[in-house]
Amino acid sequence: MRLISLALLCLLLSACGNQTTTTSATDTATSGEASVATVDKLGAVLAAQPAQAQARYAYRNPKQTLEFFGIKPGMTVVEVLPGAGWYTKILLPYLGDTGHVLGLNYATSLWPNFSFANDEYLARMATWTDTWPAGAQAWRDADSATVSAAVFGAIPADQRGSADAVLFFRALHNMARFDSEPFLKNAIQDAYELLKPGGIAGIVQHEARADTSDAWADGSAGYLKRDFVISQMEAAGFTFLGASDVNQNLADQPTSDEVVWRLPPSLSGAKDNPEQKAAMLAVGESNRMTLKFAKPAQ
């Protein structure tokens, strides 16, 4: 992208005469810092994103989040539930032409659990592995990562063991809330099998307070407890490396009658109520756990 190239050039010029040594964090389990490069490619990519995307940085903290997970150019990264591509549009130019993004959607059998999933919607999900990567071509150029797609429960054999990282951005709660199948358990197992030995699983998820009831924090309100998520990952064989508070928002204190979608950007039930809308905007986006796991090296 021309904007990114210009940003990189400016960074190079400003760095002349000031040699920066590449260093690695000594404790990635707690700091999660990626190696420091002479030119901050991730910063340049983020600076080139449109204003509408950058407006979410205060809550999504993409630079700190991706650095904590150790995401670097050239990696193969699986993005779970990529949707309209908010993170994909960052990953594609950042990973570069030697990288790859695999968009991974919910299992096809999960979608009928949603009340909004009519026949037309289900038909779109049935062709998602073709339509999503086709649409994602508009987000990339010759210097961007390649892109493909799959769904949980139908991972192509040649993709297993190929990924450096699997990223779950606010994607776990729907797999936890529906119990017609063990969606969450199966998805975590698929993620484990997609990763190379030593590969990273990164999770950003709406977090329920530890003192809330398990019944409320089952995913149906959008929130899950940290201990629950860690236990599910460890049961699949992952090693818990550590947590970051970068996406924490302690102003988000839901009651047992509230759901995460009351907050921005959804503002469910508040869009036509100026007072309630103002209160939810003052809270901001949800309180989120940011957890890092690894598939043990073999």
N, C-alpha and C positions, 0 to 999 in steps of 0.2 A: 504494500500500500504506500502511496506517495507520502501521506502524512507521517506514517511511521518512519519511512526512510529519512525524511527531513528531520524528524525528532532525533533519530539515531545520529545523524550527521552533526547536529548541534551538540549533542552529548559528547561526541568524539572530539570536536573542536575545543569544548570547554575542558576536556580532560587532558589535553596536550600538556606535556611537561609535568604531569602529576601521575606517576606510575601507581596503579592500584593492583595489589597482589590478590590473587584469588585465594580465598580461605574457606575452610569448611567448619561448620559448627561442631564443637566437641561433644555436645549433648543434644542430638537431634530429637531425642524423646521429649525434652522439655522446651527447647527453644525452637526447634523446627526450622532453623534458618537455612535457606539455600545458599550455595556458594555465591560469593560476591564477585560479579564480573566487572570488567572495566567499564563497559557500557551497560546501563540498566535497560535491557530490552523489554522486560515486563513493564517498567514504568513508561517507556515510550509507547507500547501497545495500549496501555490504559489511557494515556493522554490523548490517543487518537480516536478513542471511542466517542460516539455522539453524546451530546449533553444529556439526553434522556437516560442513557445508560449510566453516565457518571453521577447522576443525581442519586443513584442507589449505592454509591461507594461508601457513604457514611454508615450504612447498615450492613452491607455485604462484604466490605473490606477485602476486595479480591487480591490485592497485592500481598497483604499480610497472610491471608488464608492460603494462597498458592505457595508462598514461600514456606509456610509452616509445614505443608504437605510435601515440600521438596520437589515441586514440579519444575522441570527444566526443558529447554529447547531440545528437540530430537526424540523426546519420549513418545511412547504409545500410551495414550490416556483414555480410559473409559469414563464417559460422563453419563451417569444414570439420570433418566428423565430429563433430557436436555431441552425439551419444549421448544420455545421460540428462539433459543440460542443465546441467552444473555451471557452465560459463561463460555459457550462454544465460540462466540465471536471474539472472545479474548484468547482462548486456547489456540485457535487455528493459526493466527499470525505469530503468537508467542512460541509455539512448538516448532514452527518453521517447516521448511520443505522436506526435512528428514523426519518429521514427526507424524503422528497419526491420531485422530480422534475417532473412537468408536462410540456412537450414541446408543445407549441401551435403555429400552423402554420396558414398562411393566409387562408381565406375562399376559398374553392375549386373553386368558381366562379370568383375569382380574377385572377387566373393564366392565363386564355386565353387573358388577356389584354397585356401580355408581348409578344414582337415580337419573342423571342427565344423559346416560349412555344409551341413546335410542339406536335404531337400526342403522341410520345414516352414519352416526358417530362410530359404531362398531365396525362398519365397513371401512371407514377411514383408518382405523387402527389396524385392520387386517392387512393393509397395504403400506403401513408406516415405514417398514424397513426399506421400501423403495422410494417413497415420497419424501421422507425426511432428509436423507443424504442428497437427493436431487435438489431440494430447496436450499440446503446448506452450501451448495456450490456458489450461490450468490454472495456468501460471506467470506469467500476465500479468493486468493489470487495465486500467481505462480510461486510466490514465496511462502505460501501457507501450507499447513499440514494437510494431508489427505483425510478423507472422512468416509465412514461406512456406518452401518446400523445393524442392530440385532435386538432381540427381545429375550427377557428372562425365560428360561425353560426351553430355549431353542438356540443355544449358542453354537455357532459353527465349529466343527472340530479343529479347524486350522487356526482359530482364534484363541484356543485354550493355551495358557502358558505364554501368551504373547505380550501382555500388558505390563507396563512399569507402574501404573497407578490406576485405581478405580475410585472415582469421586462420587459420593452420594450427597447432592445438595438438596436438603429438605425433601427427601424422597422416601424415607422409611415409614412414616406414619400410616400411609394408605396400605402398605403391605402388612403392617402390624394389625390394623383395625379389622380387616376382613379375614374371616377364618374358614371360608368354604374350602380353602386349600392352605397349606403352610407357606404362603407367599414369601414372607420375610425369611424364613429359614432357607427356602430354596434359592432365593435371590443372593443371600450371603454366601451360600455354597457355590453358586455360579461365579460370584465375584472372586472367590478364593481360587477357583479353577482357571479363571481368566488370567490371573497374575503370574508373573515369573516368580521363582523363588526369591525372596527378599523384597518383592513388590509391596507397594503401599496402598492401603485403603484409607481414604480420607472421608470423614463424615461431618457435615454441618446439618444440624437438626433442631427444630423447635424443642426447647427443653422445659419439661415440667419440674417444678420444685419437688424435692425429695419428700416433703410432708403432704403432698397431694395424694389422693386415693389412687390405687392401681387401676380401678375401674374407670376413673376419669382420664387417666394418663395412658390409655390403651391405644392411642392414635386417632380415635374418633374426633377428638377436639383439636387434633393437629400436633399435640405435644406427646413426647415420650420422656421417660426418666433416663438419666445418664447410666445408672447401674444396669438397667434393663438392656440398653444398647450394648454396653460393654460385655455383658454376659452372653448375649446372642452372638456377638462377634467371636468371643473366645471359644464358645461351644463349637464353632466351625473350624477352629484351629488357628485363628489369628492371635498375634501377640499385641497387647495394648502398649503403645509407646508413650503416650502422653496426651495432654489436653492443652488447649489455648483458650484464653478468655477474650480473644479478639472480637468475637461476634456476640459477646454477652451484652444483654440489655436488662439491667435489674429493675428498670421502670415497668417492665412487662410482668405484672403480677395478676394473672387471671384467677377468677373465682371458679368454683365447680360448675357454674352456669354459663361460662364463657368459652369461646373457641378462638383459635388463633386468627381466623379470618375476619375477626372484628377489627383487626389492626390494618394499617396500610401495608401493601397497596390495595388489598381487597376492600377494606372498610365496609364489610358486610353489615347491613342494618344501620349504617351511620351516614350514608351518602346523602340522604334527604333530611338529616337531622343535624343542623349546623353545630349545636352544642356538643352532641356526642361525637361528631366528626372531629371537632377541635380537640376534644379530650383524647381521642385515639391518635390523632396526629402528634399530640404532645408526648404520648408514650413512645411512638415510633414503631419500627418493625420489631418482630418477636425476639425474645431472649433465645439464643441459640448456643448449643454445645458445639465445640469444634474438637473432634477426636481423631487421633492418628493411630493406625494399626499397621502391622506388617505380616505378610506371609513368611513364615520361617524360611531361612535359606537352607537349602538341602546340600 
